[in-house]
Amino acid sequence: MDVRSVADLSPAERAALFEREAGVDAVREDVRDILDRVQAEGDVALREFSSEFDGVDVGNIDVTDRAARARDQVSDDLLAAIETAATNIRAFHERQMPDDWREDFDGRELGRRYRPLESAGVYAPGGTAAYPSSALMGVIPAKVAGVEHVAVATPPAEEMNPATLAAIDVAGADAVYQVGGAQAVGALAYGTETVSAVDVVVGPGNRWVTAAKAEVRGDVEIDFLAGPSELLVVADGTADPDLVAADLVAQAEHDTDASVVAVTDDADLAAAIVDAVEAQVPERERADVIEGALASDASGVFLARSMSEAALFAEEYAAEHLAIQAEDDEELLDRIDSAGSAFLGPYSPVAAGDYASGPNHVLPTGGRAHLVGGLSVDTFLRSTTVQRLSADSLGDLRETITTLATAEGLEAHAESVEKRFE
């Protein structure tokens, strides 16, 4: 890992940093075939794909009862951690709930009301691995929003991990299915004999899951298309290089395709971060994965000519996770509009947001933070505007409406107003 200058980046280097892709194009055609088979063959296709891709002969696809028993299969300490995280995540998302409102606008009673979607599907990576945090992050905001039926799809295994199942149950899911990959997204989107179709499909996954979400979008709603995880740390000379390095190493632990970047205006700090990363990596269990991510052209430590240039770099990068370790962290944050989630100060590691502080960890990647925010209660709500006009308030707008309707050649629109004054 070397220090590179922001000002000296070549077009190719900038493209590697700022044009990050989810890598779904290579699997789109295969994913279409999977989705077509799920639509045509239902549960038969799900079982065949589970055998082919996961090496598991699935009996019951619906494992809701297993999730209900999973609390008794995990340690007291793990269950307490799951419940604490769930409490914090629920409290944060409850704060997001909007209120219905009606107000008077010069005699026009206008307002907006919010109602939950009827059903939601959450993809929770799992199988033999345990990702209880993803289950909490997907299910809880949907239940807080008031979604009546929340289903979770998680990859099958001969012995499904009880930690993920326990988290699904603690979060309040109504149905749990052991099905993974693109076929899980297809089942949730279109339904099968066992799996009920839903209104929205959310949650993180590999490129097969992401490609499937891209294909079903339009038939159902989705949250967004997410790619490999990423972190950008903006640091000034007051930052502790060991802490910056620890966050970079932790994020690189996800995947060899993860992008981890630090930018600073302090040359000594930049060099110290590189040294700290190199010292920490051999101590980690997933050192091979971390080294793969660090070797990517989309990762590195960058030296800016000023903190203003560092902030501009961060805004263009639009990180999934933005960490700011600097004396003027609030001022820097005010200058960076595009980020999935921001972590301020030396005691706000990204791992806190990954698990237990409260905000959602399902976040936009690949620069999509320029356009969308992370998973939230809003994802599961629809809004309706409401209006009631009196005769006087309609009269006040009569000429405006009829003039515009006539200009658009919509004579019946104008007449629908005039009729009320005959």
C-alpha positions as CSV (number, residue, x, y, z in Angstrom):
1,M,0.0,0.0,0.0
2,D,1.6,3.2,-1.2
3,V,0.8,6.9,-0.7
4,R,-0.4,8.6,-3.9
5,S,-1.1,12.2,-4.6
6,V,-4.7,13.3,-5.3
7,A,-3.4,15.9,-7.7
8,D,-1.3,13.4,-9.7
9,L,-4.0,10.7,-10.3
10,S,-4.2,9.6,-13.9
11,P,-7.6,9.2,-15.7
12,A,-7.3,5.4,-15.2
13,E,-6.6,5.8,-11.5
14,R,-9.5,8.2,-11.1
15,A,-11.8,5.8,-12.9
16,A,-10.8,2.9,-10.5
17,L,-11.6,5.1,-7.5
18,F,-14.7,7.0,-8.7
19,E,-16.4,4.6,-11.1
20,R,-16.8,1.6,-8.8
21,E,-19.1,-1.1,-10.2
22,A,-21.1,-3.9,-8.5
23,G,-19.8,-6.4,-11.1
24,V,-23.2,-7.7,-12.1
25,D,-23.0,-7.5,-15.9
26,A,-21.1,-10.7,-16.1
27,V,-23.9,-12.7,-14.5
28,R,-27.0,-10.9,-15.8
29,E,-27.8,-13.5,-18.5
30,D,-27.5,-16.4,-16.1
31,V,-29.6,-14.6,-13.5
32,R,-32.4,-14.1,-16.1
33,D,-32.4,-17.8,-16.7
34,I,-32.7,-18.5,-13.0
35,L,-35.5,-16.0,-12.6
36,D,-37.4,-17.4,-15.5
37,R,-37.2,-20.9,-14.0
38,V,-38.3,-19.7,-10.6
39,Q,-41.4,-18.1,-12.2
40,A,-42.1,-21.2,-14.3
41,E,-41.3,-24.0,-11.8
42,G,-41.7,-22.4,-8.4
43,D,-40.5,-24.6,-5.5
44,V,-39.1,-27.2,-7.8
45,A,-36.6,-24.7,-9.2
46,L,-35.7,-23.4,-5.7
47,R,-34.9,-27.0,-4.5
48,E,-32.8,-27.7,-7.6
49,F,-30.9,-24.5,-7.3
50,S,-30.2,-25.1,-3.6
51,S,-28.7,-28.5,-4.5
52,E,-26.7,-27.1,-7.4
53,F,-25.4,-23.9,-5.9
54,D,-25.5,-24.5,-2.2
55,G,-24.9,-28.3,-2.0
56,V,-28.0,-28.7,0.2
57,D,-31.0,-30.9,-0.4
58,V,-33.8,-28.7,1.0
59,G,-36.9,-30.4,2.4
60,N,-39.0,-27.6,3.9
61,I,-38.4,-24.3,2.3
62,D,-40.4,-22.6,5.1
63,V,-38.3,-22.6,8.3
64,T,-40.2,-20.1,10.3
65,D,-40.6,-22.6,13.1
66,R,-36.9,-23.2,13.2
67,A,-36.3,-19.4,13.6
68,A,-38.7,-19.4,16.5
69,R,-36.7,-22.1,18.3
70,A,-33.3,-20.5,17.6
71,R,-33.3,-18.3,20.6
72,D,-32.8,-21.4,22.8
73,Q,-29.9,-22.5,20.6
74,V,-27.6,-19.6,21.1
75,S,-25.6,-18.6,24.1
76,D,-27.1,-16.1,26.6
77,D,-24.3,-13.6,25.7
78,L,-25.0,-13.8,22.0
79,L,-28.8,-13.5,22.5
80,A,-28.3,-10.5,24.8
81,A,-26.0,-8.8,22.1
82,I,-28.7,-9.5,19.4
83,E,-31.4,-8.0,21.6
84,T,-29.3,-4.9,22.6
85,A,-28.5,-4.3,18.9
86,A,-32.2,-4.7,18.0
87,T,-33.3,-2.3,20.7
88,N,-30.9,0.4,19.4
89,I,-31.8,-0.2,15.7
90,R,-35.5,-0.1,16.5
91,A,-35.2,3.2,18.5
92,F,-33.3,4.9,15.7
93,H,-35.8,3.8,13.0
94,E,-38.8,4.8,15.2
95,R,-37.3,8.3,15.2
96,Q,-37.6,8.3,11.4
97,M,-41.3,7.8,11.3
98,P,-43.1,10.8,9.7
99,D,-46.3,12.2,11.0
100,D,-49.4,12.7,8.8
101,W,-50.3,16.4,8.5
102,R,-53.0,18.8,7.3
103,E,-52.7,22.5,7.1
104,D,-54.6,25.5,5.8
105,F,-53.2,27.2,2.7
106,D,-55.4,30.3,2.1
107,G,-58.6,28.2,2.5
108,R,-57.2,25.1,0.9
109,E,-56.9,22.2,3.3
110,L,-53.8,20.3,2.2
111,G,-51.8,17.5,3.7
112,R,-49.9,14.3,3.4
113,R,-50.4,10.9,5.0
114,Y,-48.1,7.9,5.2
115,R,-49.1,4.2,5.0
116,P,-46.9,1.1,5.0
117,L,-46.5,-1.3,2.1
118,E,-48.4,-4.5,2.8
119,S,-45.5,-6.9,2.4
120,A,-41.7,-6.9,2.3
121,G,-39.0,-9.4,1.5
122,V,-35.6,-9.2,3.2
123,Y,-32.5,-11.0,1.9
124,A,-30.2,-11.9,4.7
125,P,-26.9,-13.5,3.7
126,G,-26.2,-16.6,5.7
127,G,-26.1,-20.3,5.1
128,T,-23.3,-21.8,7.1
129,A,-22.1,-18.2,7.9
130,A,-23.7,-16.0,10.5
131,Y,-24.9,-12.5,9.6
132,P,-27.5,-11.7,12.3
133,S,-26.8,-8.0,11.9
134,S,-28.1,-8.0,8.3
135,A,-31.3,-9.7,9.5
136,L,-31.9,-7.0,12.1
137,M,-31.1,-4.2,9.7
138,G,-33.6,-5.5,7.1
139,V,-36.5,-6.6,9.2
140,I,-36.7,-4.0,11.9
141,P,-37.3,-0.8,9.7
142,A,-40.0,-2.7,7.9
143,K,-41.8,-3.7,11.1
144,V,-41.3,-0.1,12.5
145,A,-42.9,1.2,9.3
146,G,-45.9,-1.1,10.0
147,V,-45.5,-3.6,7.2
148,E,-47.9,-6.4,8.0
149,H,-46.0,-9.3,6.4
150,V,-42.2,-9.3,6.5
151,A,-40.5,-12.4,5.0
152,V,-36.8,-13.2,5.2
153,A,-34.9,-15.4,2.7
154,T,-31.5,-16.7,3.8
155,P,-29.3,-19.3,2.1
156,P,-29.9,-23.0,3.1
157,A,-27.5,-25.2,5.0
158,E,-27.7,-28.7,6.5
159,E,-27.5,-27.0,9.9
160,M,-28.6,-23.4,9.5
161,N,-26.8,-21.0,11.7
162,P,-28.9,-20.3,14.8
163,A,-27.4,-16.8,15.3
164,T,-29.0,-15.6,12.1
165,L,-32.3,-17.4,12.8
166,A,-32.4,-16.0,16.3
167,A,-31.8,-12.5,15.0
168,I,-34.6,-12.9,12.4
169,D,-37.0,-14.0,15.2
170,V,-35.9,-11.1,17.5
171,A,-36.4,-8.6,14.7
172,G,-40.0,-9.8,14.3
173,A,-40.1,-11.5,10.9
174,D,-43.4,-13.2,10.0
175,A,-41.9,-15.8,7.6
176,V,-38.5,-17.3,7.0
177,Y,-37.4,-19.3,3.9
178,Q,-34.2,-21.2,3.4
179,V,-33.4,-20.1,-0.1
180,G,-30.4,-18.0,-1.3
181,G,-28.9,-16.2,-4.3
182,A,-30.8,-14.9,-7.3
183,Q,-33.5,-17.6,-6.8
184,A,-34.4,-16.1,-3.5
185,V,-34.9,-12.7,-5.0
186,G,-37.0,-14.3,-7.7
187,A,-39.1,-16.2,-5.2
188,L,-39.8,-13.1,-3.1
189,A,-40.6,-11.0,-6.2
190,Y,-42.9,-13.5,-8.0
191,G,-43.9,-16.0,-5.4
192,T,-43.9,-19.8,-5.5
193,E,-46.1,-22.5,-3.9
194,T,-44.4,-21.8,-0.6
195,V,-43.0,-18.3,-0.8
196,S,-45.5,-15.4,-0.9
197,A,-44.8,-12.6,-3.3
198,V,-44.0,-9.3,-1.7
199,D,-44.1,-5.6,-2.6
200,V,-40.5,-4.7,-2.0
201,V,-37.2,-6.7,-1.9
202,V,-34.3,-5.3,0.2
203,G,-31.0,-6.3,1.7
204,P,-27.4,-6.9,0.8
205,G,-26.0,-9.8,-1.2
206,N,-23.4,-10.9,-3.7
207,R,-23.4,-9.9,-7.4
208,W,-25.9,-12.6,-8.2
209,V,-28.4,-11.2,-5.7
210,T,-27.7,-7.7,-6.9
211,A,-28.2,-8.7,-10.5
212,A,-31.5,-10.4,-9.6
213,K,-32.7,-7.2,-7.9
214,A,-31.8,-5.3,-11.0
215,E,-33.9,-7.7,-13.1
216,V,-37.0,-7.7,-10.9
217,R,-37.0,-3.9,-10.4
218,G,-40.2,-2.7,-11.9
219,D,-42.1,-5.8,-11.1
220,V,-41.4,-5.1,-7.4
221,E,-39.7,-2.2,-5.6
222,I,-36.2,-2.7,-4.4
223,D,-34.0,-0.6,-2.1
224,F,-31.0,-0.1,-4.4
225,L,-28.2,-2.0,-6.2
226,A,-25.3,-2.5,-3.9
227,G,-21.8,-3.6,-4.7
228,P,-18.7,-4.5,-2.7
229,S,-18.3,-2.7,0.6
230,E,-16.3,0.5,0.8
231,L,-14.8,3.0,3.3
232,L,-13.3,6.4,2.9
233,V,-11.5,8.0,5.9
234,V,-10.9,11.7,5.8
235,A,-8.1,12.6,8.4
236,D,-6.0,15.5,9.4
237,G,-2.8,15.7,11.4
238,T,-4.6,15.1,14.7
239,A,-5.8,11.6,13.7
240,D,-4.3,8.5,15.2
241,P,-2.8,6.5,12.4
242,D,-3.4,3.2,14.2
243,L,-7.1,3.9,14.5
244,V,-7.4,4.9,10.8
245,A,-5.5,1.8,9.8
246,A,-7.8,-0.4,12.1
247,D,-10.9,0.9,10.3
248,L,-9.3,0.3,6.8
249,V,-8.3,-3.2,7.8
250,A,-11.7,-4.0,9.2
251,Q,-13.5,-2.9,6.1
252,A,-11.0,-4.8,3.9
253,E,-11.9,-7.9,5.8
254,H,-15.3,-8.1,4.0
255,D,-14.2,-9.1,0.6
256,T,-11.2,-8.9,-1.8
257,D,-13.4,-6.6,-3.9
258,A,-13.9,-4.1,-1.0
259,S,-12.5,-0.6,-1.5
260,V,-10.7,1.1,1.4
261,V,-9.3,4.6,1.1
262,A,-7.8,7.2,3.4
263,V,-7.2,10.8,2.3
264,T,-5.3,13.5,4.3
265,D,-3.3,16.6,3.8
266,D,-0.6,15.5,6.2
267,A,2.3,13.6,4.6
268,D,3.6,12.2,7.9
269,L,0.2,10.9,8.8
270,A,-0.2,9.3,5.3
271,A,3.0,7.4,5.7
272,A,2.2,6.4,9.3
273,I,-1.2,5.0,8.1
274,V,0.5,2.8,5.5
275,D,3.0,1.6,8.2
276,A,0.1,0.9,10.6
277,V,-1.9,-1.0,8.0
278,E,1.1,-3.2,7.1
279,A,1.7,-3.9,10.8
280,Q,-1.9,-4.8,11.6
281,V,-2.8,-7.1,8.6
282,P,-0.7,-10.1,9.6
283,E,-2.4,-10.1,13.0
284,R,-5.9,-10.6,11.4
285,E,-7.5,-14.0,10.8
286,R,-8.6,-13.0,7.3
287,A,-5.3,-11.6,6.3
288,D,-5.5,-13.0,2.8
289,V,-8.8,-11.4,2.1
290,I,-7.6,-8.1,3.5
291,E,-4.4,-8.1,1.4
292,G,-6.5,-8.7,-1.7
293,A,-8.7,-5.7,-1.0
294,L,-5.7,-3.5,-0.2
295,A,-4.0,-4.5,-3.4
296,S,-7.0,-3.2,-5.5
297,D,-6.6,-0.1,-7.6
298,A,-9.7,1.2,-5.8
299,S,-7.9,1.2,-2.4
300,G,-5.1,3.3,-1.1
301,V,-3.8,6.2,1.0
302,F,-4.0,9.6,-0.8
303,L,-2.2,12.9,0.0
304,A,-4.2,16.0,-0.7
305,R,-2.8,19.5,-0.9
306,S,-5.3,20.8,1.6
307,M,-8.3,19.6,3.6
308,S,-10.4,21.4,1.1
309,E,-9.1,19.2,-1.6
310,A,-9.6,16.2,0.7
311,A,-13.3,17.2,1.1
312,L,-13.7,17.6,-2.6
313,F,-12.2,14.1,-3.1
314,A,-14.6,12.7,-0.5
315,E,-17.6,14.3,-2.2
316,E,-16.7,12.9,-5.6
317,Y,-16.0,9.5,-4.0
318,A,-19.5,9.4,-2.4
319,A,-18.6,6.6,0.0
320,E,-20.8,3.9,1.5
321,H,-19.1,4.6,4.8
322,L,-17.5,8.0,5.4
323,A,-15.3,8.3,8.5
324,I,-13.9,11.7,9.5
325,Q,-11.1,11.8,12.0
326,A,-10.2,15.5,12.2
327,E,-10.3,18.4,14.5
328,D,-13.0,20.2,12.5
329,D,-15.0,17.1,11.7
330,E,-18.4,18.9,11.7
331,E,-17.1,21.5,9.3
332,L,-15.8,18.9,7.0
333,L,-19.1,16.9,7.1
334,D,-20.9,20.1,6.1
335,R,-18.9,20.2,2.9
336,I,-19.5,16.5,2.0
337,D,-23.1,15.9,0.9
338,S,-22.7,12.5,-0.6
339,A,-22.2,9.5,1.8
340,G,-24.2,6.6,2.9
341,S,-23.4,6.9,6.6
342,A,-20.9,9.2,8.4
343,F,-18.8,8.3,11.4
344,L,-17.3,11.3,13.3
345,G,-14.4,11.2,15.7
346,P,-12.0,8.6,16.9
347,Y,-14.5,6.6,18.9
348,S,-17.0,6.0,16.0
349,P,-15.6,3.0,14.2
350,V,-17.6,1.7,11.2
351,A,-18.1,-1.5,13.2
352,A,-20.4,0.3,15.6
353,G,-22.7,1.1,12.7
354,D,-22.4,-2.4,11.3
355,Y,-23.8,-3.9,14.4
356,A,-25.3,-2.0,17.2
357,S,-25.3,1.9,17.3
358,G,-28.7,2.1,15.6
359,P,-28.4,3.5,12.0
360,N,-28.9,1.1,9.2
361,H,-25.9,-0.6,7.6
362,V,-27.6,-1.4,4.3
363,L,-26.1,1.5,2.4
364,P,-25.5,2.6,-1.3
365,T,-22.2,1.8,-2.8
366,G,-20.4,2.6,-6.1
367,G,-21.0,6.3,-5.8
368,R,-24.8,5.9,-5.6
369,A,-24.7,8.0,-2.4
370,H,-24.8,10.9,-4.8
371,L,-28.4,9.9,-5.5
372,V,-29.9,7.8,-2.6
373,G,-29.6,7.2,1.1
374,G,-29.5,3.9,3.0
375,L,-32.2,1.6,3.9
376,S,-34.7,3.3,6.2
377,V,-38.3,3.4,7.3
378,D,-39.0,5.5,4.2
379,T,-38.2,2.4,2.0
380,F,-41.3,0.7,3.3
381,L,-43.7,3.7,3.3
382,R,-45.9,5.2,0.6
383,S,-47.4,8.7,0.8
384,T,-50.7,10.1,-0.3
385,T,-51.3,13.8,-0.6
386,V,-54.7,15.0,0.6
387,Q,-56.7,18.1,-0.4
388,R,-60.1,19.7,0.4
389,L,-61.1,22.9,-1.3
390,S,-64.0,25.1,-0.4
391,A,-66.1,26.9,-3.0
392,D,-64.3,30.1,-2.2
393,S,-60.8,28.6,-2.4
394,L,-61.6,26.9,-5.7
395,G,-63.0,30.2,-6.9
396,D,-59.8,31.9,-6.1
397,L,-58.0,29.4,-8.4
398,R,-60.7,29.2,-11.0
399,E,-59.1,31.5,-13.6
400,T,-55.6,30.1,-13.0
401,I,-56.8,26.5,-13.5
402,T,-58.9,27.2,-16.6
403,T,-56.2,29.3,-18.2
404,L,-53.6,26.6,-17.8
405,A,-55.9,23.8,-18.9
406,T,-56.8,25.8,-22.0
407,A,-53.2,26.4,-22.8
408,E,-52.6,22.6,-22.6
409,G,-55.6,21.9,-24.9
410,L,-57.4,20.1,-22.1
411,E,-60.8,21.7,-22.4
412,A,-62.6,19.1,-20.2
413,H,-60.3,19.9,-17.4
414,A,-61.3,23.6,-17.5
415,E,-65.0,22.6,-17.8
416,S,-64.8,20.4,-14.7
417,V,-64.0,23.6,-12.8
418,E,-66.6,25.8,-14.5
419,K,-69.4,23.2,-13.9
420,R,-69.0,23.9,-10.2
421,F,-69.9,27.5,-10.7
422,E,-72.9,27.2,-12.9
